[in-house]
């Protein structure tokens, strides 16, 4: 910060020199940052081998696929109901199981309520690990472990949700007002009573909001998990693509669009009600 | 009865916060602690509730020494000593009745109070305690809808639900308007008499202290400067307490 009094005491010429010097420095800094940004973008274009001309030459192929996908094959709508339900249920299972496992971990991983420092470290470690591994990788692991179908997908979402929910739950608990909790402790309430009567009622609306948002995210994720054999509509989509059934693909994309939109709106409405 | 014997506290950095404080509050008595900022009033209350561990001395409630207790014994002993703090500290999303009843949780097992459940007898008793503070009609309202004065009265009802032998109040009217402040002080005085409680209250409002206290204790630099009944105390004596604290 500029020391105003010392600037006022300086002769006018010295002040001007000082300002030019400072502006010059900030100009060099700005130029360096700009160069850095350009270099970062350029290296990413090089690494991904971006060839915009391919988009133009490939336009004909894309138009062909779109033409073959029209009109959507609504005659198969009935047979897509079960995979759609499977997709939604994978997300529901993943979210519910994730919440059940994330909540106790979050309590241990919140600095202000954790019973011991070592438990905090262990809980943070589990949350960090389950979050760091993508749900698609978890799905591959569970497909290998329990076979194809919706169950490995549900397990994958559950485990990944532990990390995502655990971190957000812990942060919510850490940010809560501790005064009512401390007041309850001083009445002689037991640790569990303080938790269920002080901590939980204060944070539960926020936790439910986070869980609903996670359900919305999990519905999107469960659509993709089918690509690695974890059931649901994603699996149908992959099969139809491999068999060049583009009219079925377009039907499935319409279903995906409707499901994602419904989940997003439903979650937003419920979260608004909680708020 | 609440009794403090030779209570001292020295912080790890060597600062002496309390020096041989002696004090007693009889059942039915309202004693007000006065003193400037940093004189040691709140520190003393924190030693009484054992959120701070005194370096030496004793805190005796109903004949039981609290200072050496740990774990389950300390939890049980805390039930005999209720604290009303400057801010009401209610669980804002719960009803007034549930907040009041939560004061009694320590008397019940975890099983009876699992998942936020409050035992039925306590929910019924909450009406009685709310009636004592004149807010029975607000029992089903959410705590977040209360005014500052109402919330403080609910926190007093919660303290009563604890069935304490002594009541500590740490600047309970600090954030209230004059009318609400007067109401709270009248209420504390009445509760001391009707419920036979030993009430120790930290205040900064000298006029209210002189109007309501049975005894006034002046604290200066962590020591008891005077301990006089309301009739024996002069305004000059109180003024000197603050002047010397500022010096």
Interface residues (C-beta under 8 A of the other chain):
Chain A: X179 X180 X182 X183 X184 X186 X187 X188 X189 X190 X192 X193 X196 X197 X198 X200 X201 X202 X204 X205
Chain B: X49 X51 X75 X76 X77 X78 X79 X82 X83 X85 X87 X89 X90 X91 X92 X93 X94 X98 X102 X103 X104 X105 X106 X107 X108 X110 X113 X114 X115 X116 X118 X155 X158 X159 X162
